[in-house]
Amino acid sequence: MAKRHVKVWLSAAICGAGILCPANKPSVVLTTITYGPVGAVEQSAPKIAWQLDPGDNFINGFGMTLDGNPVPAEFNRDESELTYHPDRPLAPGPHKVEAYVTVGNSRAQRSWEINIAPTAIGNLPEAGPEQLQILGSVNAMRAELNLPALQPDPTLNYVSGRHADYLALNDKCGHEQTAGDPMFFGRTLTERLNRIGFVGGATETVTNNARRISPSVRATFDAPYHRIAFMDPYAGGFGAGYASGRIAMTFETSGRAGVVLSPAPGQSDIPINWVNHERPSPLTGTGRDDVGYPIVAHFSGFSRGAVTNVKATVTTGGRSVPILIKSPLNDDHLPRSVVIIPLDRLTPNKDYDVNLSVEKSDGSDVSRRWSFRTEPR
C-alpha cells in the first residue's frame, strides 16, 4: 500500500471515533491514497505523510503523534496531505505514527510504523550545479506547455544521484540495479524510493551518452514515451542526477485530473522531425526512424481502461498528414496518454491542425482540437 508508491485507493466509511460504519447507516467516505514512510528507512528525518482524497468532505480537524507524543503536523488542503517534518534526526529503531482527520464529528485514523536504519543519513545533500541545471531545463520545457515549475526535492535528488552514480560506476544504463554491484541501493525505482523514505508516486527517466546536459534533457523530452513524465499538470517535486554521461530524472506524479497537450495549443518553432533512439521504440513495425515531430496528449488522473475510443487527424492547409496513432487501446506503455506520430517530416513554417477524438468508458467526451506552427528554415 504505502510502500508501493503508486496511487492506491482504499475507501473507509467512518463514524464516531473512526469505526467502520455498516452500509445501512449514515457515513463519511474518505479515500486513502498513500501514507508513510513504512518499514526500514535510510533517512533519519524523513517527511511523514498521509495523503488522502476527502471527496466533497471538508476536513475540519487533524493531528498526529509520534511515539505517543503530539507533533506539529500540517494539513495542506490543496494537496489533501497531512505532513510532519521532524526537526531533528530520529533515533535508530522503530517509531509509531498515529494520525487522524475529522469531518464534522466523524474521525478517521491511520497508524503505521517507521524503522530508522542504523546507517540512516542525517541531512540529505543540497542540490549540486548539474542537478539545478537539469531542473532548469525541465522547467523551461514545462513553461512551453504552460505548466507550473517543478520544485527541487532533496529525497528525489538523492535517489536520482545515487542511480546515476550506480550506472556510471557499473557502466550500465537503465532503470534497474543488480544486488551485489557497487553502490546498489534497490533493484527498482520503487525499492529505492521506499529505502530513502519517499511518500507518494514517482516516475523515472534515464539517459545515456549525455555529453551536454541541456541538449540531452531536450532529447529526452522530444521522445514521446519519455515526454509524458514532463507533463504532469501539478507543480510537484523533482530530482536529478548526473554522472559520466548518465542522467537520471525522477518526477513526482500527482494523479490529478488534467489534459496536457504537446506541442501546446498555439506553440511555434516546433521541430519538423524527430529521429528515433527511444527504447522501447514507439515506431516498432513501421520501418521508420526519421519521422515528423511526435504529438502527445496526456490525460492525467485517468484510470487504466478509462479510454474506450480514440481517433485522430493531423492536417496542414487542408491536406491530411499520414500518422501513426498510439493509445491505451493498442500500446501498454500508454495507460493515460495518446501519441500521434506524423510518418513523414513536417514542412517548415507551417500551421498544423490536430483533431483528437477521445471517449471514456463513462460516455464522456474529452476530445481536443488545437494547432501549432513548425520552425522556419
C-alpha positions as CSV (number, residue, x, y, z in Angstrom):
1,M,0.0,0.0,0.0
2,A,2.1,2.9,1.2
3,K,5.3,1.1,0.2
4,R,4.2,0.6,-3.4
5,H,4.4,4.4,-4.1
6,V,1.5,4.2,-6.6
7,K,-1.9,5.6,-6.3
8,V,-3.8,3.0,-4.3
9,W,-7.4,3.8,-3.5
10,L,-8.8,2.5,-0.2
11,S,-12.2,3.6,0.9
12,A,-13.0,4.0,4.5
13,A,-16.5,4.6,5.8
14,I,-16.2,6.2,9.2
15,C,-18.5,7.3,12.1
16,G,-17.8,8.4,15.6
17,A,-14.2,7.7,16.5
18,G,-13.1,6.2,13.2
19,I,-15.2,3.0,13.5
20,L,-16.2,1.5,10.2
21,C,-19.9,2.1,9.7
22,P,-22.3,-0.6,8.4
23,A,-23.5,0.2,4.9
24,N,-27.1,0.9,6.1
25,K,-26.0,3.7,8.4
26,P,-25.0,7.3,7.5
27,S,-21.3,7.5,6.9
28,V,-18.5,9.8,5.6
29,V,-16.4,8.3,2.9
30,L,-12.7,9.2,2.7
31,T,-10.1,7.6,0.4
32,T,-6.5,7.0,1.4
33,I,-4.1,7.5,-1.5
34,T,-0.9,6.6,0.4
35,Y,1.0,7.1,3.7
36,G,4.4,6.5,5.1
37,P,7.3,6.0,5.2
38,V,6.7,2.4,6.2
39,G,9.3,-0.1,7.3
40,A,13.1,0.3,7.2
41,V,14.2,3.8,6.1
42,E,17.7,5.0,5.3
43,Q,16.9,8.7,6.2
44,S,16.8,9.7,9.9
45,A,14.4,12.7,9.5
46,P,12.0,11.7,6.7
47,K,8.9,13.6,5.8
48,I,6.0,11.7,7.4
49,A,2.8,12.0,5.4
50,W,-0.8,10.7,4.9
51,Q,-2.2,11.6,1.5
52,L,-6.0,11.2,1.1
53,D,-8.9,12.2,-1.1
54,P,-11.7,13.7,1.0
55,G,-14.1,13.9,-1.9
56,D,-16.7,16.6,-1.2
57,N,-16.0,16.4,2.5
58,F,-14.3,19.3,4.4
59,I,-11.5,18.3,6.8
60,N,-12.1,20.4,9.9
61,G,-9.6,18.9,12.2
62,F,-6.4,16.9,12.2
63,G,-3.5,15.7,14.3
64,M,-0.5,13.4,14.5
65,T,1.6,11.7,17.3
66,L,5.0,10.2,17.0
67,D,5.7,7.5,19.6
68,G,2.7,8.8,21.6
69,N,3.9,12.4,21.6
70,P,1.9,15.1,19.7
71,V,3.9,16.7,16.8
72,P,3.2,20.0,14.9
73,A,1.7,18.3,11.8
74,E,0.3,20.5,9.0
75,F,-2.6,19.8,6.6
76,N,-2.2,21.1,3.1
77,R,-5.7,21.5,1.6
78,D,-4.5,21.9,-2.0
79,E,-2.7,18.6,-1.8
80,S,-5.0,16.9,0.7
81,E,-1.9,15.8,2.7
82,L,-1.2,15.7,6.4
83,T,2.6,16.0,7.0
84,Y,5.2,16.3,9.7
85,H,8.8,17.2,9.1
86,P,11.0,16.1,12.1
87,D,13.2,19.0,13.1
88,R,15.9,16.6,14.3
89,P,17.1,13.1,13.4
90,L,15.0,10.2,14.8
91,A,16.9,7.6,16.8
92,P,17.6,4.3,15.0
93,G,14.8,1.7,15.6
94,P,11.0,1.6,15.4
95,H,8.8,4.6,15.7
96,K,5.0,4.6,15.8
97,V,2.9,7.2,13.9
98,E,-0.7,7.8,14.6
99,A,-2.6,10.3,12.5
100,Y,-6.3,11.4,12.3
101,V,-8.5,13.8,10.4
102,T,-12.1,14.8,11.2
103,V,-15.1,15.7,9.1
104,G,-17.8,17.2,11.3
105,N,-18.0,15.0,14.3
106,S,-16.6,11.9,12.4
107,R,-13.0,10.9,12.8
108,A,-10.7,8.7,10.6
109,Q,-7.4,7.3,11.9
110,R,-4.4,5.8,10.4
111,S,-1.4,4.3,12.2
112,W,1.9,2.7,11.0
113,E,5.5,2.1,12.0
114,I,8.7,3.6,10.7
115,N,12.0,1.8,11.4
116,I,15.0,4.1,11.1
117,A,18.1,2.1,10.0
118,P,21.3,2.3,12.0
119,T,23.1,3.6,8.9
120,A,20.4,6.2,8.1
121,I,21.6,9.5,6.6
122,G,21.1,12.6,8.7
123,N,20.9,15.6,6.3
124,L,20.5,15.0,2.6
125,P,22.9,16.9,0.5
126,E,22.0,20.2,-1.2
127,A,21.4,20.1,-5.0
128,G,24.6,20.4,-7.0
129,P,25.1,22.6,-10.1
130,E,24.3,19.8,-12.5
131,Q,21.1,18.9,-10.7
132,L,20.0,22.5,-10.7
133,Q,20.9,22.8,-14.4
134,I,18.7,19.8,-15.2
135,L,15.8,21.2,-13.2
136,G,16.1,24.5,-15.1
137,S,16.0,22.7,-18.4
138,V,13.0,20.6,-17.4
139,N,11.1,23.7,-16.2
140,A,11.9,25.6,-19.4
141,M,10.2,22.8,-21.3
142,R,7.2,22.7,-18.9
143,A,6.9,26.5,-19.4
144,E,6.4,25.9,-23.1
145,L,3.4,23.8,-22.2
146,N,2.1,26.4,-19.8
147,L,2.8,24.2,-16.8
148,P,4.0,25.3,-13.4
149,A,7.6,24.8,-12.4
150,L,8.6,21.6,-10.6
151,Q,10.3,22.1,-7.2
152,P,13.6,20.5,-6.2
153,D,13.0,17.6,-3.8
154,P,16.1,16.6,-1.7
155,T,14.9,13.0,-1.4
156,L,14.3,12.6,-5.2
157,N,17.6,14.3,-5.8
158,Y,19.4,11.8,-3.6
159,V,17.7,8.8,-5.3
160,S,18.4,10.1,-8.8
161,G,22.0,11.0,-7.9
162,R,22.6,7.6,-6.4
163,H,21.2,5.9,-9.5
164,A,23.3,8.0,-11.9
165,D,26.4,7.2,-9.9
166,Y,25.5,3.5,-9.9
167,L,25.0,3.4,-13.7
168,A,28.3,5.3,-14.3
169,L,30.3,3.2,-11.9
170,N,29.0,-0.1,-13.3
171,D,28.9,1.0,-16.9
172,K,25.2,0.4,-17.2
173,C,22.1,2.2,-18.5
174,G,18.5,1.5,-17.4
175,H,16.1,1.7,-14.5
176,E,17.2,-1.4,-12.6
177,Q,20.1,-2.2,-10.3
178,T,21.6,-5.5,-9.5
179,A,22.2,-6.7,-6.0
180,G,25.9,-7.1,-5.2
181,D,27.0,-4.4,-7.6
182,P,28.9,-1.4,-6.1
183,M,26.6,1.3,-4.9
184,F,23.5,-0.9,-5.1
185,F,20.6,0.9,-3.5
186,G,17.5,-1.0,-4.7
187,R,16.6,-3.0,-7.7
188,T,13.7,-0.8,-8.9
189,L,12.8,2.8,-8.5
190,T,10.1,1.8,-6.1
191,E,12.6,0.0,-3.9
192,R,15.0,2.9,-3.9
193,L,12.2,5.4,-3.0
194,N,11.0,3.2,-0.2
195,R,14.5,2.8,1.2
196,I,15.0,6.6,1.5
197,G,11.5,7.2,2.8
198,F,9.8,9.0,-0.1
199,V,6.0,9.0,0.2
200,G,3.9,9.3,-3.0
201,G,4.1,8.4,-6.6
202,A,7.0,9.0,-9.0
203,T,8.3,8.0,-12.4
204,E,11.9,8.0,-13.7
205,T,13.7,8.6,-17.0
206,V,17.3,7.6,-17.7
207,T,19.5,9.0,-20.5
208,N,22.8,7.6,-21.6
209,N,25.7,9.3,-23.5
210,A,24.7,12.7,-22.3
211,R,27.7,14.8,-23.4
212,R,25.9,18.1,-22.7
213,I,23.1,18.4,-20.1
214,S,20.6,20.8,-21.6
215,P,20.5,19.2,-25.2
216,S,20.3,15.8,-23.6
217,V,17.3,16.8,-21.5
218,R,15.7,18.2,-24.6
219,A,16.3,15.0,-26.5
220,T,14.6,13.1,-23.6
221,F,11.6,15.4,-23.8
222,D,11.3,15.0,-27.6
223,A,11.0,11.2,-27.2
224,P,7.2,10.7,-26.9
225,Y,7.2,7.9,-24.2
226,H,9.6,9.8,-22.0
227,R,7.9,13.2,-22.6
228,I,4.9,12.1,-20.6
229,A,7.0,12.3,-17.4
230,F,7.4,16.0,-18.0
231,M,3.7,16.6,-18.5
232,D,2.1,16.2,-15.0
233,P,-0.2,19.2,-14.5
234,Y,0.9,19.6,-10.9
235,A,3.9,21.5,-9.6
236,G,5.4,18.5,-7.8
237,G,8.8,17.5,-6.6
238,F,11.7,16.7,-8.9
239,G,15.1,15.1,-8.5
240,A,18.0,14.6,-10.9
241,G,21.5,13.0,-11.0
242,Y,24.4,13.3,-13.5
243,A,27.5,11.1,-13.6
244,S,29.8,10.4,-16.6
245,G,27.2,11.0,-19.3
246,R,24.3,9.4,-17.4
247,I,21.3,11.5,-16.5
248,A,18.6,10.1,-14.1
249,M,15.5,12.2,-13.6
250,T,12.7,11.4,-11.1
251,F,9.4,13.2,-11.4
252,E,6.8,13.2,-8.6
253,T,3.4,12.1,-10.0
254,S,0.2,13.7,-8.7
255,G,-2.6,11.7,-10.3
256,R,-4.5,15.0,-10.5
257,A,-7.0,15.4,-13.3
258,G,-6.0,17.4,-16.3
259,V,-5.3,17.2,-20.0
260,V,-1.9,18.4,-21.2
261,L,-1.0,18.8,-24.9
262,S,2.4,18.8,-26.5
263,P,3.0,20.8,-28.7
264,A,0.8,23.2,-26.7
265,P,-2.0,25.0,-28.5
266,G,-0.6,27.9,-30.4
267,Q,3.0,26.9,-29.8
268,S,5.5,27.8,-32.5
269,D,9.0,26.8,-33.6
270,I,8.2,23.1,-33.4
271,P,10.9,20.9,-35.0
272,I,9.9,19.4,-38.3
273,N,11.3,15.9,-37.5
274,W,12.3,13.5,-34.8
275,V,15.0,10.8,-35.2
276,N,14.0,7.8,-33.0
277,H,16.5,6.5,-30.5
278,E,13.9,5.8,-27.8
279,R,13.7,2.5,-26.0
280,P,11.2,1.0,-26.0
281,S,10.6,2.2,-29.5
282,P,7.2,3.7,-30.4
283,L,7.9,3.0,-34.1
284,T,8.3,-0.8,-33.9
285,G,6.9,-2.3,-37.1
286,T,6.9,0.9,-39.2
287,G,10.4,0.5,-40.7
288,R,11.0,4.2,-40.0
289,D,13.3,6.1,-37.7
290,D,13.2,9.7,-39.1
291,V,9.6,11.0,-38.8
292,G,7.6,14.1,-38.1
293,Y,7.7,15.6,-34.6
294,P,5.6,13.5,-32.2
295,I,2.4,14.9,-30.7
296,V,1.5,13.8,-27.2
297,A,-1.8,14.2,-25.3
298,H,-1.6,13.3,-21.6
299,F,-4.8,12.6,-19.7
300,S,-3.6,12.9,-16.1
301,G,-5.8,11.3,-13.4
302,F,-7.5,8.8,-15.8
303,S,-7.8,5.3,-14.5
304,R,-6.5,2.4,-16.6
305,G,-9.1,1.3,-19.0
306,A,-10.9,4.7,-19.0
307,V,-10.3,5.4,-22.7
308,T,-12.5,3.3,-24.9
309,N,-12.3,5.1,-28.3
310,V,-9.5,7.1,-30.0
311,K,-9.4,8.8,-33.4
312,A,-7.1,11.5,-34.7
313,T,-6.3,13.5,-37.8
314,V,-3.5,16.0,-38.5
315,T,-3.8,18.5,-41.4
316,T,-2.0,21.4,-42.8
317,G,-3.5,23.7,-45.4
318,G,-6.5,21.3,-45.7
319,R,-4.2,18.4,-46.6
320,S,-4.2,15.3,-44.4
321,V,-0.9,14.1,-42.9
322,P,-0.2,10.3,-42.7
323,I,0.1,9.5,-39.0
324,L,0.6,6.6,-36.5
325,I,-1.7,6.6,-33.5
326,K,-0.6,5.0,-30.3
327,S,-3.0,4.9,-27.3
328,P,-4.2,2.9,-24.3
329,L,-6.1,0.8,-26.8
330,N,-3.0,-0.5,-28.7
331,D,0.0,0.3,-26.5
332,D,0.7,-1.0,-23.0
333,H,3.2,1.8,-22.5
334,L,0.4,4.4,-22.7
335,P,-2.2,3.8,-19.9
336,R,-3.2,7.5,-19.9
337,S,-1.8,9.1,-23.0
338,V,-2.2,9.3,-26.7
339,V,0.8,9.7,-29.1
340,I,0.4,10.8,-32.7
341,I,3.4,10.5,-34.9
342,P,3.5,12.0,-38.4
343,L,5.1,9.4,-40.6
344,D,6.9,12.0,-42.8
345,R,8.9,15.1,-41.9
346,L,6.7,18.2,-41.4
347,T,7.0,21.3,-43.6
348,P,8.9,24.3,-42.1
349,N,7.0,27.4,-41.1
350,K,3.5,25.8,-41.5
351,D,0.5,25.6,-39.2
352,Y,-0.7,22.1,-38.3
353,D,-4.2,21.3,-37.0
354,V,-4.7,18.4,-34.7
355,N,-8.2,16.9,-34.2
356,L,-8.1,14.3,-31.4
357,S,-11.3,12.4,-30.5
358,V,-11.2,10.5,-27.2
359,E,-14.1,8.9,-25.5
360,K,-14.2,7.5,-21.9
361,S,-15.9,4.4,-20.6
362,D,-18.4,6.6,-18.7
363,G,-19.5,8.0,-22.0
364,S,-17.9,11.4,-21.6
365,D,-16.1,13.1,-24.5
366,V,-12.6,14.6,-23.8
367,S,-11.7,15.4,-27.3
368,R,-9.4,18.2,-28.2
369,R,-8.7,20.4,-31.3
370,W,-5.7,22.6,-31.5
371,S,-2.9,24.0,-33.7
372,F,0.8,24.5,-33.7
373,R,3.4,26.0,-36.0
374,T,6.7,24.5,-37.2
375,E,10.1,26.2,-37.1
376,P,11.2,28.3,-40.0
377,R,14.1,27.0,-42.1
